[in-house]
Amino acid sequence: MESIKELMKIGKEMGLTGKDLQDFISAERDRAEKKEKEERDRAKEEQEHLDRLEKDRLDREERAERRELEKLQVEAVKSNTATPSKPDVNTMLQPRMPLLMESRDQLDSYLARFEMQAKVNKWLEEQWFMCLSNLLTG
């Protein structure tokens, strides 16, 4: 936004004085404020759109994880095999989940998916930290 001094200089160069000069300065400031507001609104709308896209992506990932867990549950019921009381350490260290990326994942939903998978696989809670630590980045 141009300063009042700059607007006065421009107005005087245009031959404006007194009330006409004040009206010119006021109109120019209003125009600049309107333009800035439009830019802020446009940026806000763009950010809201990006937020909606990110939420949709996270929802799709969560639904896919849920389907995968349901599939694993169905397979476990079909196989009807007894699960060992202590999970295999090698399995514990390699959970079937993508790495946590702070730039794209929400920590609370990621931990909820991790907890669901841990419960489905019947991991001991005392050993969850080993699995989770392998999935953290940064």
TIRO-2110 file (N, C-alpha, C; in Angstrom, 1 decimal):
// TIRO-2110
0.8, -1.2, 0.0, N, 1, A
0.0, 0.0, 0.0, CA, 1, A
0.9, 1.2, 0.0, C, 1, A
0.5, 2.2, -0.8, N, 2, A
1.3, 3.4, -0.9, CA, 2, A
1.1, 4.2, 0.3, C, 2, A
2.1, 4.9, 0.7, N, 3, A
2.0, 5.8, 1.9, CA, 3, A
1.2, 7.1, 1.5, C, 3, A
0.7, 7.7, 2.6, N, 4, A
0.0, 9.0, 2.4, CA, 4, A
0.8, 10.0, 1.6, C, 4, A
2.1, 10.1, 2.0, N, 5, A
2.9, 11.1, 1.3, CA, 5, A
3.0, 10.8, -0.2, C, 5, A
3.2, 9.5, -0.5, N, 6, A
3.3, 9.2, -1.9, CA, 6, A
2.0, 9.5, -2.6, C, 6, A
0.8, 9.2, -2.0, N, 7, A
-0.5, 9.5, -2.6, CA, 7, A
-0.7, 11.0, -2.7, C, 7, A
-0.2, 11.8, -1.7, N, 8, A
-0.3, 13.2, -1.9, CA, 8, A
0.5, 13.7, -3.0, C, 8, A
1.7, 13.2, -3.2, N, 9, A
2.6, 13.6, -4.3, CA, 9, A
1.9, 13.3, -5.6, C, 9, A
1.3, 12.1, -5.7, N, 10, A
0.7, 11.7, -7.0, CA, 10, A
-0.5, 12.6, -7.3, C, 10, A
-1.3, 12.8, -6.2, N, 11, A
-2.5, 13.7, -6.3, CA, 11, A
-2.1, 15.1, -6.8, C, 11, A
-1.1, 15.6, -6.2, N, 12, A
-0.7, 17.0, -6.5, CA, 12, A
-0.2, 17.0, -8.0, C, 12, A
0.5, 16.0, -8.4, N, 13, A
1.0, 15.9, -9.8, CA, 13, A
-0.2, 15.9, -10.8, C, 13, A
-1.3, 15.3, -10.3, N, 14, A
-2.5, 15.3, -11.1, CA, 14, A
-3.3, 16.6, -11.0, C, 14, A
-2.8, 17.5, -10.2, N, 15, A
-3.4, 18.8, -10.1, CA, 15, A
-4.6, 18.9, -9.1, C, 15, A
-4.6, 17.9, -8.2, N, 16, A
-5.7, 17.9, -7.2, CA, 16, A
-5.3, 18.7, -6.0, C, 16, A
-6.2, 19.4, -5.3, N, 17, A
-6.0, 20.1, -4.1, CA, 17, A
-7.2, 20.0, -3.2, C, 17, A
-7.0, 20.3, -1.9, N, 18, A
-8.0, 20.4, -1.0, CA, 18, A
-8.9, 19.1, -0.9, C, 18, A
-10.2, 19.3, -1.0, N, 19, A
-11.1, 18.2, -0.8, CA, 19, A
-10.9, 17.1, -1.9, C, 19, A
-10.6, 17.5, -3.1, N, 20, A
-10.4, 16.6, -4.2, CA, 20, A
-9.2, 15.7, -3.9, C, 20, A
-8.1, 16.3, -3.3, N, 21, A
-6.9, 15.6, -2.9, CA, 21, A
-7.2, 14.6, -1.8, C, 21, A
-8.0, 15.0, -0.8, N, 22, A
-8.4, 14.1, 0.3, CA, 22, A
-9.2, 13.0, -0.2, C, 22, A
-10.2, 13.3, -1.1, N, 23, A
-11.0, 12.2, -1.7, CA, 23, A
-10.1, 11.2, -2.5, C, 23, A
-9.2, 11.7, -3.3, N, 24, A
-8.3, 10.8, -4.0, CA, 24, A
-7.5, 9.9, -3.1, C, 24, A
-6.9, 10.5, -2.0, N, 25, A
-6.1, 9.7, -1.1, CA, 25, A
-7.0, 8.7, -0.4, C, 25, A
-8.2, 9.1, 0.0, N, 26, A
-9.1, 8.1, 0.7, CA, 26, A
-9.5, 7.0, -0.3, C, 26, A
-9.8, 7.3, -1.5, N, 27, A
-10.2, 6.3, -2.5, CA, 27, A
-9.1, 5.4, -2.8, C, 27, A
-7.9, 5.9, -2.9, N, 28, A
-6.7, 5.0, -3.2, CA, 28, A
-6.5, 4.1, -2.0, C, 28, A
-6.6, 4.6, -0.8, N, 29, A
-6.3, 3.7, 0.4, CA, 29, A
-7.4, 2.7, 0.5, C, 29, A
-8.7, 3.0, 0.2, N, 30, A
-9.8, 2.1, 0.2, CA, 30, A
-9.5, 1.0, -0.8, C, 30, A
-9.1, 1.4, -2.0, N, 31, A
-8.8, 0.4, -3.1, CA, 31, A
-7.7, -0.5, -2.7, C, 31, A
-6.7, 0.0, -2.1, N, 32, A
-5.5, -0.8, -1.6, CA, 32, A
-6.0, -1.8, -0.5, C, 32, A
-6.8, -1.3, 0.4, N, 33, A
-7.3, -2.2, 1.5, CA, 33, A
-8.2, -3.3, 0.9, C, 33, A
-9.0, -2.9, 0.0, N, 34, A
-9.9, -3.9, -0.7, CA, 34, A
-9.1, -5.0, -1.4, C, 34, A
-8.0, -4.5, -2.1, N, 35, A
-7.2, -5.5, -2.8, CA, 35, A
-6.5, -6.4, -1.8, C, 35, A
-6.0, -5.9, -0.7, N, 36, A
-5.3, -6.7, 0.3, CA, 36, A
-6.3, -7.7, 0.9, C, 36, A
-7.5, -7.2, 1.2, N, 37, A
-8.6, -8.1, 1.8, CA, 37, A
-8.9, -9.3, 0.8, C, 37, A
-9.0, -8.9, -0.5, N, 38, A
-9.2, -10.0, -1.5, CA, 38, A
-8.1, -11.0, -1.6, C, 38, A
-6.9, -10.5, -1.4, N, 39, A
-5.7, -11.4, -1.4, CA, 39, A
-5.7, -12.3, -0.2, C, 39, A
-6.1, -11.7, 1.0, N, 40, A
-6.2, -12.6, 2.2, CA, 40, A
-7.3, -13.6, 2.1, C, 40, A
-8.4, -13.2, 1.5, N, 41, A
-9.6, -14.1, 1.3, CA, 41, A
-9.2, -15.2, 0.4, C, 41, A
-8.5, -14.9, -0.7, N, 42, A
-8.1, -15.9, -1.7, CA, 42, A
-7.1, -16.9, -1.1, C, 42, A
-6.2, -16.3, -0.3, N, 43, A
-5.2, -17.2, 0.4, CA, 43, A
-5.9, -18.1, 1.4, C, 43, A
-6.9, -17.5, 2.1, N, 44, A
-7.6, -18.3, 3.1, CA, 44, A
-8.4, -19.5, 2.4, C, 44, A
-9.1, -19.1, 1.3, N, 45, A
-9.8, -20.1, 0.6, CA, 45, A
-8.9, -21.2, 0.0, C, 45, A
-7.7, -20.8, -0.4, N, 46, A
-6.8, -21.8, -0.9, CA, 46, A
-6.3, -22.7, 0.2, C, 46, A
-6.0, -22.2, 1.4, N, 47, A
-5.6, -23.0, 2.5, CA, 47, A
-6.7, -23.9, 2.9, C, 47, A
-8.0, -23.4, 2.9, N, 48, A
-9.1, -24.3, 3.3, CA, 48, A
-9.2, -25.4, 2.3, C, 48, A
-9.0, -25.1, 1.0, N, 49, A
-9.1, -26.2, 0.0, CA, 49, A
-8.0, -27.2, 0.2, C, 49, A
-6.8, -26.8, 0.5, N, 50, A
-5.7, -27.7, 0.8, CA, 50, A
-5.9, -28.5, 2.1, C, 50, A
-6.5, -27.9, 3.1, N, 51, A
-6.9, -28.6, 4.3, CA, 51, A
-7.9, -29.7, 4.0, C, 51, A
-8.9, -29.4, 3.2, N, 52, A
-9.9, -30.4, 2.8, CA, 52, A
-9.3, -31.5, 2.1, C, 52, A
-8.4, -31.2, 1.1, N, 53, A
-7.7, -32.3, 0.4, CA, 53, A
-6.9, -33.2, 1.3, C, 53, A
-6.2, -32.6, 2.3, N, 54, A
-5.4, -33.3, 3.2, CA, 54, A
-6.3, -34.2, 4.1, C, 54, A
-7.4, -33.6, 4.5, N, 55, A
-8.4, -34.4, 5.4, CA, 55, A
-8.9, -35.6, 4.6, C, 55, A
-9.3, -35.3, 3.3, N, 56, A
-9.8, -36.4, 2.5, CA, 56, A
-8.7, -37.5, 2.3, C, 56, A
-7.5, -37.1, 2.1, N, 57, A
-6.4, -38.1, 1.9, CA, 57, A
-6.2, -38.9, 3.2, C, 57, A
-6.3, -38.3, 4.3, N, 58, A
-6.1, -39.0, 5.6, CA, 58, A
-7.3, -39.9, 5.9, C, 58, A
-8.5, -39.5, 5.5, N, 59, A
-9.7, -40.3, 5.6, CA, 59, A
-9.5, -41.6, 4.7, C, 59, A
-9.1, -41.4, 3.5, N, 60, A
-8.9, -42.5, 2.6, CA, 60, A
-7.9, -43.5, 3.2, C, 60, A
-6.8, -43.0, 3.7, N, 61, A
-5.7, -43.8, 4.3, CA, 61, A
-6.3, -44.6, 5.5, C, 61, A
-7.1, -43.9, 6.3, N, 62, A
-7.7, -44.5, 7.5, CA, 62, A
-8.6, -45.6, 7.1, C, 62, A
-9.5, -45.4, 6.1, N, 63, A
-10.4, -46.4, 5.6, CA, 63, A
-9.6, -47.6, 5.0, C, 63, A
-8.5, -47.3, 4.3, N, 64, A
-7.7, -48.4, 3.8, CA, 64, A
-7.1, -49.2, 4.9, C, 64, A
-6.6, -48.6, 5.9, N, 65, A
-6.1, -49.3, 7.1, CA, 65, A
-7.1, -50.1, 7.8, C, 65, A
-8.3, -49.6, 7.9, N, 66, A
-9.4, -50.3, 8.5, CA, 66, A
-9.8, -51.5, 7.7, C, 66, A
-9.9, -51.4, 6.4, N, 67, A
-10.1, -52.5, 5.5, CA, 67, A
-9.1, -53.6, 5.7, C, 67, A
-7.8, -53.1, 5.7, N, 68, A
-6.7, -54.1, 5.9, CA, 68, A
-6.8, -54.8, 7.2, C, 68, A
-7.1, -54.1, 8.3, N, 69, A
-7.3, -54.7, 9.6, CA, 69, A
-8.5, -55.7, 9.6, C, 69, A
-9.6, -55.3, 8.9, N, 70, A
-10.7, -56.2, 8.9, CA, 70, A
-10.3, -57.5, 8.1, C, 70, A
-9.6, -57.3, 7.0, N, 71, A
-9.1, -58.4, 6.2, CA, 71, A
-8.2, -59.4, 7.0, C, 71, A
-7.3, -58.8, 7.8, N, 72, A
-6.5, -59.6, 8.7, CA, 72, A
-7.3, -60.3, 9.7, C, 72, A
-8.4, -59.7, 10.3, N, 73, A
-9.2, -60.3, 11.3, CA, 73, A
-9.9, -61.5, 10.6, C, 73, A
-10.4, -61.3, 9.4, N, 74, A
-11.1, -62.4, 8.7, CA, 74, A
-10.2, -63.6, 8.5, C, 74, A
-9.0, -63.3, 8.0, N, 75, A
-8.0, -64.3, 7.8, CA, 75, A
-7.6, -65.1, 9.1, C, 75, A
-7.6, -64.3, 10.2, N, 76, A
-7.2, -65.0, 11.4, CA, 76, A
-8.4, -65.9, 11.9, C, 76, A
-9.6, -65.5, 11.6, N, 77, A
-10.7, -66.3, 12.0, CA, 77, A
-10.8, -67.6, 11.1, C, 77, A
-10.5, -67.4, 9.8, N, 78, A
-10.5, -68.5, 8.8, CA, 78, A
-9.4, -69.5, 9.2, C, 78, A
-8.2, -69.0, 9.5, N, 79, A
-7.1, -70.0, 9.7, CA, 79, A
-7.4, -70.7, 11.1, C, 79, A
-8.1, -70.0, 12.0, N, 80, A
-8.4, -70.6, 13.3, CA, 80, A
-7.2, -71.3, 14.0, C, 80, A
-6.1, -70.6, 13.9, N, 81, A
-4.9, -71.1, 14.5, CA, 81, A
-4.7, -70.3, 15.8, C, 81, A
-4.2, -71.0, 16.8, N, 82, A
-3.9, -70.4, 18.1, CA, 82, A
-2.7, -69.4, 17.9, C, 82, A
-2.9, -68.3, 18.4, N, 83, A
-1.7, -67.3, 18.4, CA, 83, A
-0.9, -67.5, 19.6, C, 83, A
0.4, -67.4, 19.4, N, 84, A
1.3, -67.6, 20.6, CA, 84, A
1.0, -66.4, 21.6, C, 84, A
1.3, -66.7, 22.9, N, 85, A
1.0, -65.7, 23.9, CA, 85, A
2.1, -64.6, 23.8, C, 85, A
3.3, -65.0, 23.4, N, 86, A
4.3, -64.0, 23.2, CA, 86, A
4.6, -63.8, 21.7, C, 86, A
4.4, -62.6, 21.2, N, 87, A
4.7, -62.4, 19.8, CA, 87, A
6.2, -62.6, 19.4, C, 87, A
6.4, -63.0, 18.2, N, 88, A
7.7, -63.2, 17.6, CA, 88, A
8.4, -61.8, 17.6, C, 88, A
9.6, -61.7, 18.1, N, 89, A
10.4, -60.4, 18.1, CA, 89, A
10.6, -59.9, 16.7, C, 89, A
10.8, -60.7, 15.7, N, 90, A
11.1, -60.3, 14.4, CA, 90, A
9.8, -59.6, 13.8, C, 90, A
8.6, -60.2, 14.1, N, 91, A
7.4, -59.6, 13.7, CA, 91, A
7.1, -58.3, 14.4, C, 91, A
7.5, -58.2, 15.7, N, 92, A
7.3, -57.0, 16.4, CA, 92, A
8.1, -55.9, 15.8, C, 92, A
9.3, -56.1, 15.3, N, 93, A
10.1, -55.1, 14.9, CA, 93, A
9.8, -54.6, 13.5, C, 93, A
8.9, -55.3, 12.8, N, 94, A
8.5, -54.9, 11.4, CA, 94, A
7.0, -54.9, 11.2, C, 94, A
6.3, -53.9, 11.9, N, 95, A
4.9, -53.8, 11.7, CA, 95, A
4.5, -53.4, 10.2, C, 95, A
3.3, -53.8, 9.8, N, 96, A
2.9, -53.5, 8.4, CA, 96, A
2.2, -52.1, 8.4, C, 96, A
3.0, -51.1, 8.6, N, 97, A
2.5, -49.7, 8.5, CA, 97, A
3.5, -48.8, 7.9, C, 97, A
3.0, -47.8, 7.2, N, 98, A
4.0, -46.8, 6.6, CA, 98, A
4.7, -46.0, 7.7, C, 98, A
5.8, -45.4, 7.4, N, 99, A
6.5, -44.6, 8.4, CA, 99, A
5.7, -43.4, 8.7, C, 99, A
5.8, -42.9, 9.9, N, 100, A
5.2, -41.6, 10.3, CA, 100, A
6.0, -40.5, 9.7, C, 100, A
5.3, -39.7, 8.9, N, 101, A
5.9, -38.5, 8.3, CA, 101, A
5.2, -37.3, 8.9, C, 101, A
5.9, -36.5, 9.7, N, 102, A
5.2, -35.3, 10.4, CA, 102, A
4.6, -34.4, 9.4, C, 102, A
5.2, -34.3, 8.2, N, 103, A
4.7, -33.3, 7.2, CA, 103, A
3.3, -33.7, 6.6, C, 103, A
3.0, -35.0, 6.6, N, 104, A
1.7, -35.4, 6.0, CA, 104, A
0.8, -36.2, 7.0, C, 104, A
1.3, -36.7, 8.1, N, 105, A
0.4, -37.5, 9.0, CA, 105, A
0.1, -36.7, 10.2, C, 105, A
-1.1, -37.0, 10.7, N, 106, A
-1.6, -36.4, 12.0, CA, 106, A
-1.2, -37.5, 13.0, C, 106, A
-0.5, -37.0, 14.0, N, 107, A
0.1, -37.9, 15.0, CA, 107, A
-1.0, -38.7, 15.7, C, 107, A
-2.1, -38.1, 16.1, N, 108, A
-3.2, -38.8, 16.9, CA, 108, A
-3.9, -39.9, 16.0, C, 108, A
-4.1, -39.6, 14.7, N, 109, A
-4.7, -40.6, 13.9, CA, 109, A
-3.7, -41.7, 13.6, C, 109, A
-2.5, -41.4, 13.5, N, 110, A
-1.4, -42.4, 13.2, CA, 110, A
-1.3, -43.3, 14.4, C, 110, A
-1.3, -42.8, 15.6, N, 111, A
-1.2, -43.6, 16.8, CA, 111, A
-2.4, -44.4, 17.0, C, 111, A
-3.6, -43.9, 16.6, N, 112, A
-4.8, -44.7, 16.7, CA, 112, A
-4.7, -45.9, 15.7, C, 112, A
-4.2, -45.7, 14.5, N, 113, A
-4.1, -46.8, 13.6, CA, 113, A
-3.1, -47.8, 14.1, C, 113, A
-2.0, -47.3, 14.7, N, 114, A
-1.0, -48.2, 15.3, CA, 114, A
-1.6, -49.0, 16.4, C, 114, A
-2.3, -48.4, 17.2, N, 115, A
-2.9, -49.1, 18.4, CA, 115, A
-3.9, -50.2, 17.9, C, 115, A
-4.7, -49.9, 16.8, N, 116, A
-5.6, -50.9, 16.2, CA, 116, A
-4.8, -52.1, 15.7, C, 116, A
-3.7, -51.8, 15.0, N, 117, A
-2.9, -52.9, 14.4, CA, 117, A
-2.3, -53.7, 15.6, C, 117, A
-1.8, -53.1, 16.6, N, 118, A
-1.2, -53.8, 17.7, CA, 118, A
-2.2, -54.7, 18.4, C, 118, A
-3.4, -54.2, 18.5, N, 119, A
-4.4, -55.0, 19.2, CA, 119, A
-4.8, -56.2, 18.3, C, 119, A
-5.0, -55.9, 17.0, N, 120, A
-5.4, -57.0, 16.1, CA, 120, A
-4.3, -58.1, 16.1, C, 120, A
-3.0, -57.7, 16.1, N, 121, A
-1.9, -58.7, 16.1, CA, 121, A
-1.6, -59.2, 17.5, C, 121, A
-2.4, -58.7, 18.5, N, 122, A
-2.2, -59.2, 19.9, CA, 122, A
-0.8, -59.0, 20.4, C, 122, A
-0.2, -57.9, 20.2, N, 123, A
1.1, -57.6, 20.7, CA, 123, A
0.9, -57.2, 22.2, C, 123, A
1.9, -57.5, 22.9, N, 124, A
1.9, -57.1, 24.3, CA, 124, A
2.2, -55.6, 24.4, C, 124, A
1.4, -54.9, 25.3, N, 125, A
1.6, -53.5, 25.3, CA, 125, A
3.0, -53.1, 25.8, C, 125, A
3.6, -53.9, 26.5, N, 126, A
5.0, -53.6, 27.0, CA, 126, A
6.0, -53.6, 25.8, C, 126, A
5.6, -54.1, 24.7, N, 127, A
6.5, -54.2, 23.5, CA, 127, A
6.1, -53.2, 22.4, C, 127, A
5.0, -52.5, 22.6, N, 128, A
4.6, -51.6, 21.5, CA, 128, A
5.6, -50.6, 21.2, C, 128, A
6.4, -50.1, 22.2, N, 129, A
7.4, -49.0, 21.9, CA, 129, A
8.4, -49.5, 20.9, C, 129, A
8.7, -50.8, 20.9, N, 130, A
9.7, -51.3, 19.9, CA, 130, A
9.2, -51.1, 18.5, C, 130, A
8.0, -51.5, 18.3, N, 131, A
7.4, -51.3, 17.0, CA, 131, A
7.3, -49.9, 16.6, C, 131, A
6.7, -49.1, 17.5, N, 132, A
6.5, -47.7, 17.2, CA, 132, A
7.8, -46.9, 16.9, C, 132, A
8.8, -47.3, 17.7, N, 133, A
10.1, -46.5, 17.5, CA, 133, A
10.7, -46.8, 16.1, C, 133, A
10.4, -47.9, 15.5, N, 134, A
10.9, -48.2, 14.1, CA, 134, A
10.1, -47.4, 13.1, C, 134, A
8.9, -46.9, 13.4, N, 135, A
8.1, -46.2, 12.4, CA, 135, A
8.3, -44.7, 12.5, C, 135, A
9.0, -44.2, 13.5, N, 136, A
9.1, -42.8, 13.7, CA, 136, A
10.3, -42.3, 12.8, C, 136, A
10.1, -41.1, 12.2, N, 137, A
11.2, -40.5, 11.5, CA, 137, A
11.5, -39.1, 12.0, C, 137, A
12.6, -38.6, 11.6, N, 138, A
12.9, -37.2, 12.0, CA, 138, A
13.9, -37.1, 13.1, C, 138, A
END
